Structures are given as C-alpha cells and as structure tokens.
C-alpha cells in the first residue's frame, strides 16, 4: 500500500477557445484514466453560471462515469443541498448506487455554488433553509432507515433499495462544516484549494475534538488540495500561469474560462503582486518528486492518510500527465486495469 492515498476532484474546467461540452467529455475520460492509475475516488463539483467551471450537474456526470468504470469510488463534492429537496437527492444517489454498488460518495455543502441571483433561480420559492435538518433527513433516506414515527414523511422510502448505500460526506471551507460533521458523526472534507490552506488545520482539529459517534464510529477526514506536476519544474510553473491568472483576475471580477499559459501572464499591479507572491509560495507545483514530497508533508502535518487532488490546466493532456506523475510519485497501483 502507498504511504499516501490520492483521490481526484474535477470541475470540468472551461477553457478559452475550446467548446464547453468538450470539458464534460474530458471529465469522463479523466475518470477512466485516473481509475487505471490507482486513484481511490473521483469527485465532481457543482457550480452554476461560472464560465470557468462548467460542471453543473455532478449526479449526471457520476452516472456516465459509473457506466465506464469498475473500481474507483465516484462522488459529489458536492451537491449544494440548500437548492434541493433531500428526498429527491436521496433518490438520485440511490439510483447511482444501483449503477455502481458500494462505490458512491454523496458529498454535500451549503454554499450556493454561484452568485446570489443564480441561487434564487435554483430555489425559486425562497424561504430559509435548515441545513442540519436537511442533512439528517438526507442521511435517513439515502441510508434506507427512513423517517421516525411522528415525522410527516414517516413511511416514505427513497427507492431503489439495495444492500449497499451511498456514503454521506460533509464538505466545507470553514468551521461550520467541521462542527456539523462532528455533531452528526460524518466523514469530513475540507476545501483546502479554496482557502489556500487557511483554516484547514484548525477545522480538522475542531472536527476531531468535537466528533461523536453517529454515521461513523470514529472521525474520518480528507482535504481537497490544488496541485500540478510536470516532467520538469520549468514546465510545471509555465502551466501554472493559467491557474495563477484565474485566481488573480477573480479578485476583481467574475471567474472566466481558463487561458492558455502562453497568453495568461500579464503585468500585475502592486496590490495584486502581494497575492501573486503568496499564491506562488503556497502552490504545490513542480516535478513529480517535488509535489509528491510536499503532498506527503502536508498530509503528515494535517494527520491525513488521503488527499484529494484538483488540477486545472488549459491543455487536458497536461492535466492527465500531472495525475500520472503524482500516481508514480506516491506509488499508486490499480491491478488489472489499464490506462485509456
């Protein structure tokens, strides 16, 4: 077994000069590729009205990936639960579990996944949302236990029923998700790539200290981190330009589609330079050996046995190569499977 388990988070990145529908098909191809490389999970995000991230329906993509893979766990990271009825989400994920028995992760979050106007379109009836109650109801339905006597939905079941069930995960980038995951005894994933690591160690410590048995008997956590490896350090930093430009542009406007690295670099003003230098210091970018060592060091520092890696690149081949190099660096293997 490798010292570190690696998984994948993919967002179907939009790319300047490339059709958006291509990004969806590339995500499916990447899932098959990463299964062959020995990655443990393949997670998909949910975002809306963001040209840089065109993966809007993780449950649909999960079905396509389930039909084309055999071993790798498939999950949402996550379903933005306040937009939806927990019962319907449970039905969708029980269908997914029927397609890939015992391989489905149901990660949920409370963020809108887009701007406020788009969020109102997703939830046209408005009203306040009791997120902890939503999560508890979702777990009851997705696990097959159903609602207790006295609940208005007592006796209602989410079909299809099966011997296996999706694994519910709590996602977050703040203390809130950590506290709720600990209270309900759920596995927890921190979005390290959103905060550039800020608050990650504190949230994980809070989760472990406050954890009480529930869905799980012991705490189980991971972190989703951004990383990019290439055959040379120079090439890795060149490809990183696309990610850097997107992050800096986001400070002053909407997140647009990813630029190719050869045109992504621009002159940053003094205020932006502070963010650029901080981003470069913290970036997990370099050769396979360099990034692999930093991933292991990060996992050790956070007390984690698994990290979920997200990689943006304008060229899909660069992304695939990065995952190949990282798999080699930490010794991932997938017996019996072959790269696509």
Buried (B, 14 or more C-beta within 10 A) or exposed (E): EBEBBBBBBBBBBBBBEBEEEBBBEBBBBBBBBBBBBBBBBBBBBBBBBBBBBBBBBBBBBBBBBBEEBEBBBBBBBBBBBBBBEBBEBBBBBBBBBBBBEEBBBBBBBBBBBBEEEBBEEBBEEEEEEEBEEBBBBBBBBBBBEBBEEEEEBEEEBBEEEEEBBBBBBBBBBBBEBBBBBBBBBBBBBBBBBBEBBEBBBEBBEBBBEBBEEBBBEEBBBBBBBBBBBBEEBEBBBBBBBBBBBBBBBEEEEEBBBBBBBEEBEEEBEEEBEEBBEEBEEEBBBBBBEBBBBBBBEBBEEBEBBBBBBBBBBBBBEBBBBBBBBBBBBBEBEBEEBEEE
